[in-house]
Amino acid sequence: MDLRRLSHFLAVVDHGGFTAAADVIDVSQPALSLAVKELELELGVPLFDRLGRRVQLTAAGRALAGPARQALRDVETGRAAVAAVSGARAGTLALASLPTLTAAPLAAMVGRFRRRYADVDLDLAAPEDSSDLVAMIQDGRCEVGLTESGHVPADLVSHPVGTQALLFILPAGLEGGDSSSERMGDGARAMSHRFADLVDVPFIAAPVGTSTRRLLDEGFAAAGAVPRIAVVTAQRDAMLPLVLAGAGAALVPEPIAAVAGALGATVARPEPTVDRSLAMIHRSGPLAPAAARFIELATSNPG
């Protein structure tokens, strides 16, 4: 099976049509269409249903997509292995991370890697949630992922990379309940709140199914309560501005809470504490040298 045809087939899958794919991979549309047609003739089945300018994968096309990505990834791994033996350190590493782990600890991991392997480019994907991230690893769209360690399927390899604390952030002046205080690293005042103290406080939360929403719901459930969800947003970057604007409280990773405290929000540590264990994950089998070095750096110094 010709690798060029497989790569052209995946380009159409990833970009939703022949015209868009041809523009991205810089080939003519007739040449792209011919490559896919030749692949269909070789396999004896149509891979796409042509719907005007749009295309939709057939059952056969969906079955081929995963193995095709794996085949191209294996070829790239082989090339990278040869390059590593000869002293080269070029190529591209495709990473996926939960959105709330991108600023920390992933940014520090990427920084360390780039300082050591400056000729390796990184392509950082944006999965919607942990299940989407796992799918990206399983079907070969990404080689390495950063996620919660407690939700990794048995067919993937997991490497622990420490823990991350989550804290409450509340609009200035909205403290509520009994609390004690401490100082965070940047000097901002951090209080402690039980979940039961915040049952009447409106919360800004990510959609159901996301990691931080699950932790918020579990924290309140353990206290025999449910959170009062006032705003649901899939835009993680919007949470801090919404809290600062007085729309409600939120449960966020500690690095974001530190920024919130510096900007005037009230920061409160949950009682009991909320922590999540983190892991780098990948498929079983040989890794490209760049992926192996990234995991080695990440596990030796999670940051």
C-alpha positions as CSV (number, residue, x, y, z in Angstrom):
1,M,0.0,0.0,0.0
2,D,1.5,3.3,-1.1
3,L,2.4,5.7,1.7
4,R,1.8,8.7,-0.5
5,R,-1.8,7.6,-1.2
6,L,-2.3,7.0,2.5
7,S,-1.1,10.4,3.4
8,H,-3.3,12.0,0.8
9,F,-6.3,10.0,2.1
10,L,-5.6,11.3,5.6
11,A,-5.3,14.8,4.4
12,V,-8.8,14.7,3.0
13,V,-10.0,13.1,6.3
14,D,-8.3,15.8,8.4
15,H,-9.3,18.8,6.3
16,G,-12.9,17.8,5.4
17,G,-12.6,17.8,1.7
18,F,-10.4,17.5,-1.4
19,T,-10.1,21.3,-2.1
20,A,-9.1,22.2,1.5
21,A,-6.7,19.2,1.7
22,A,-5.1,20.1,-1.7
23,D,-4.4,23.6,-0.5
24,V,-2.8,22.5,2.8
25,I,-0.5,19.8,1.4
26,D,0.2,21.9,-1.7
27,V,-0.8,19.5,-4.5
28,S,-3.3,20.0,-7.2
29,Q,-6.8,18.8,-6.5
30,P,-6.9,16.4,-9.6
31,A,-3.7,14.8,-8.4
32,L,-5.1,14.4,-4.9
33,S,-8.4,13.0,-6.2
34,L,-6.4,10.5,-8.4
35,A,-4.3,9.3,-5.5
36,V,-7.4,8.6,-3.4
37,K,-9.2,7.0,-6.3
38,E,-6.2,4.7,-6.9
39,L,-6.3,3.7,-3.2
40,E,-10.0,2.9,-3.5
41,L,-9.3,0.8,-6.5
42,E,-6.5,-1.0,-4.8
43,L,-8.7,-1.8,-1.8
44,G,-11.8,-2.5,-3.8
45,V,-14.1,-0.2,-1.8
46,P,-15.1,3.4,-1.7
47,L,-13.5,5.3,1.2
48,F,-15.6,8.5,0.9
49,D,-19.2,9.3,0.1
50,R,-19.0,12.4,-2.2
51,L,-21.6,14.9,-1.1
52,G,-21.2,17.8,-3.5
53,R,-18.1,19.7,-2.3
54,R,-18.2,17.8,1.0
55,V,-17.0,14.3,1.7
56,Q,-17.9,11.8,4.4
57,L,-16.0,8.7,5.4
58,T,-17.6,5.4,4.5
59,A,-17.4,2.5,7.0
60,A,-14.3,1.3,5.1
61,G,-12.8,4.7,5.3
62,R,-13.3,4.9,9.0
63,A,-11.7,1.5,9.4
64,L,-8.7,2.5,7.4
65,A,-8.0,5.9,9.1
66,G,-6.5,4.5,12.3
67,P,-4.2,1.9,10.7
68,A,-3.1,4.5,8.1
69,R,-2.0,7.0,10.8
70,Q,-0.2,4.2,12.6
71,A,1.6,3.2,9.3
72,L,2.7,6.7,8.6
73,R,3.8,7.2,12.3
74,D,5.8,3.9,12.1
75,V,7.6,5.2,9.0
76,E,8.4,8.5,10.7
77,T,9.6,6.6,13.8
78,G,12.0,4.6,11.6
79,R,13.3,7.7,9.9
80,A,13.8,9.5,13.2
81,A,15.6,6.4,14.7
82,V,18.1,6.5,11.8
83,A,18.5,10.3,12.2
84,A,19.2,9.8,15.9
85,V,21.9,7.3,15.2
86,S,23.5,9.6,12.7
87,G,23.4,12.5,15.2
88,A,20.4,14.4,13.8
89,R,17.7,15.7,16.1
90,A,15.2,17.1,13.6
91,G,11.5,16.3,13.0
92,T,8.1,17.0,14.5
93,L,6.6,15.7,17.8
94,A,2.8,15.7,18.0
95,L,1.6,16.3,21.6
96,A,-1.8,16.4,23.2
97,S,-2.7,17.9,26.6
98,L,-5.8,18.5,28.6
99,P,-6.5,22.3,28.3
100,T,-6.1,22.9,32.0
101,L,-2.6,21.3,31.9
102,T,-1.2,23.3,29.0
103,A,-0.1,26.4,31.0
104,A,1.3,24.2,33.7
105,P,3.0,21.8,33.8
106,L,3.2,21.2,30.0
107,A,4.7,24.7,29.2
108,A,7.7,24.1,31.4
109,M,8.1,20.6,29.9
110,V,8.1,22.0,26.4
111,G,10.5,24.7,27.3
112,R,13.0,22.3,28.7
113,F,12.7,20.0,25.7
114,R,13.1,22.9,23.2
115,R,16.2,24.2,24.9
116,R,17.8,20.8,24.6
117,Y,16.4,19.7,21.2
118,A,16.0,23.0,19.3
119,D,15.7,21.4,15.9
120,V,12.6,19.4,16.9
121,D,9.3,21.1,16.2
122,L,6.3,20.5,18.4
123,D,2.7,20.3,17.2
124,L,0.4,20.8,20.2
125,A,-3.2,19.5,19.7
126,A,-6.2,20.8,21.7
127,P,-8.5,17.9,22.7
128,E,-11.9,18.8,24.2
129,D,-11.6,16.4,27.2
130,S,-9.7,13.4,28.4
131,S,-11.6,10.9,26.2
132,D,-10.8,13.0,23.1
133,L,-7.2,13.1,24.2
134,V,-7.1,9.3,24.6
135,A,-8.6,8.9,21.1
136,M,-5.9,11.2,19.6
137,I,-3.2,8.9,21.1
138,Q,-5.0,5.7,20.1
139,D,-5.6,6.6,16.5
140,G,-2.1,8.1,16.0
141,R,-3.0,11.8,15.6
142,C,-0.6,12.5,18.5
143,E,2.2,10.4,19.9
144,V,2.3,11.6,23.5
145,G,-0.4,13.0,25.7
146,L,-0.5,14.7,29.1
147,T,-3.6,13.8,31.1
148,E,-5.0,12.5,34.5
149,S,-3.4,9.2,35.4
150,G,-6.6,7.7,36.8
151,H,-8.4,7.6,33.4
152,V,-5.9,5.8,31.1
153,P,-7.1,2.7,29.1
154,A,-5.2,-0.5,29.5
155,D,-4.0,-0.5,25.9
156,L,-1.9,2.7,26.5
157,V,1.4,3.1,28.4
158,S,1.4,5.6,31.3
159,H,4.2,7.4,33.1
160,P,3.5,9.3,36.3
161,V,4.5,13.0,36.3
162,G,3.4,14.3,39.6
163,T,0.2,15.9,40.9
164,Q,-1.6,19.2,40.5
165,A,-3.7,20.9,43.1
166,L,-6.9,22.7,42.3
167,L,-8.1,25.8,44.3
168,F,-11.3,27.8,44.5
169,I,-11.2,31.4,43.1
170,L,-13.9,33.8,44.1
171,P,-14.8,37.4,43.2
172,A,-13.2,39.9,45.6
173,G,-15.3,40.2,48.7
174,L,-17.1,36.9,48.2
175,E,-15.6,34.7,50.9
176,G,-18.5,33.1,52.8
177,G,-18.4,30.3,55.4
178,D,-15.7,29.6,58.0
179,S,-12.2,30.0,56.6
180,S,-8.6,30.1,57.6
181,S,-5.9,31.9,55.5
182,E,-2.4,31.4,54.3
183,R,0.0,33.1,51.9
184,M,0.6,31.8,48.4
185,G,4.0,32.0,46.7
186,D,3.3,35.4,45.2
187,G,2.0,36.9,48.4
188,A,-1.7,36.7,47.6
189,R,-3.9,35.6,50.5
190,A,-5.1,32.0,50.2
191,M,-8.1,30.9,52.4
192,S,-9.5,27.5,53.1
193,H,-13.1,26.5,52.4
194,R,-15.1,23.4,52.9
195,F,-17.3,22.5,49.9
196,A,-20.3,22.6,52.2
197,D,-19.5,26.3,52.9
198,L,-20.0,27.2,49.2
199,V,-23.4,25.5,48.5
200,D,-25.0,28.9,47.9
201,V,-22.2,30.4,45.9
202,P,-22.7,30.5,42.1
203,F,-20.0,28.6,40.2
204,I,-18.5,28.9,36.7
205,A,-17.7,25.4,35.4
206,A,-16.5,23.5,32.4
207,P,-19.0,21.2,30.7
208,V,-19.9,17.8,32.1
209,G,-17.4,15.2,31.1
210,T,-14.3,17.4,31.6
211,S,-11.7,16.8,34.3
212,T,-12.3,19.9,36.3
213,R,-16.1,19.6,36.2
214,R,-15.8,16.0,37.5
215,L,-13.6,17.1,40.4
216,L,-16.0,20.0,41.3
217,D,-19.0,17.7,41.2
218,E,-17.2,15.0,43.3
219,G,-16.1,17.5,45.9
220,F,-19.6,18.7,46.5
221,A,-21.1,15.2,46.3
222,A,-18.7,14.1,49.1
223,A,-20.1,16.9,51.2
224,G,-23.7,15.7,50.5
225,A,-24.4,18.7,48.2
226,V,-24.4,19.8,44.6
227,P,-22.7,22.9,43.2
228,R,-24.9,25.8,42.1
229,I,-23.7,26.1,38.4
230,A,-24.4,29.6,37.2
231,V,-22.2,29.6,34.0
232,V,-21.1,26.7,31.9
233,T,-18.2,27.4,29.5
234,A,-16.0,25.2,27.4
235,Q,-13.6,28.2,27.0
236,R,-11.2,27.7,29.8
237,D,-9.5,31.0,29.2
238,A,-12.9,32.7,30.0
239,M,-13.1,31.4,33.6
240,L,-10.6,33.8,35.2
241,P,-12.2,37.0,33.5
242,L,-15.6,35.8,34.5
243,V,-14.6,35.3,38.1
244,L,-12.9,38.7,38.2
245,A,-16.1,40.3,36.7
246,G,-18.2,38.8,39.5
247,A,-20.0,36.1,37.6
248,G,-19.2,33.4,40.1
249,A,-16.5,31.2,41.7
250,A,-14.5,28.5,40.0
251,L,-12.3,25.5,40.8
252,V,-9.1,25.9,38.8
253,P,-5.5,24.6,38.7
254,E,-3.2,26.2,41.2
255,P,-1.1,28.2,38.6
256,I,-4.3,29.9,37.4
257,A,-5.4,30.5,41.0
258,A,-2.1,32.3,41.7
259,V,-2.7,34.6,38.8
260,A,-6.3,35.2,40.0
261,G,-5.0,36.1,43.5
262,A,-2.5,38.6,42.1
263,L,-5.4,40.2,40.1
264,G,-7.5,40.7,43.2
265,A,-9.6,37.5,43.4
266,T,-10.1,35.6,46.6
267,V,-8.2,32.3,46.6
268,A,-9.4,29.4,48.8
269,R,-7.9,26.0,49.2
270,P,-10.6,23.3,49.3
271,E,-11.1,21.2,52.4
272,P,-10.5,18.4,51.8
273,T,-7.9,19.3,49.2
274,V,-8.5,18.5,45.6
275,D,-5.5,17.0,43.7
276,R,-5.2,15.1,40.5
277,S,-2.4,12.7,39.6
278,L,-0.9,13.4,36.1
279,A,0.7,11.1,33.5
280,M,2.3,11.1,30.1
281,I,0.7,8.5,27.9
282,H,1.5,6.9,24.6
283,R,0.8,3.7,22.6
284,S,2.7,0.6,23.3
285,G,5.6,-0.2,21.0
286,P,8.6,1.7,19.8
287,L,8.6,5.5,20.2
288,A,10.2,8.0,17.9
289,P,13.4,9.3,19.5
290,A,11.9,12.8,20.1
291,A,8.9,11.3,21.9
292,A,11.2,9.1,24.0
293,R,13.4,12.1,25.0
294,F,10.3,14.2,25.8
295,I,8.9,11.6,28.1
296,E,12.3,11.1,29.7
297,L,12.6,14.8,30.5
298,A,9.0,15.1,31.7
299,T,9.3,12.2,34.1
300,S,12.6,13.2,35.5
301,N,11.5,16.8,36.2
302,P,7.7,17.2,36.0
303,G,7.9,20.9,37.1
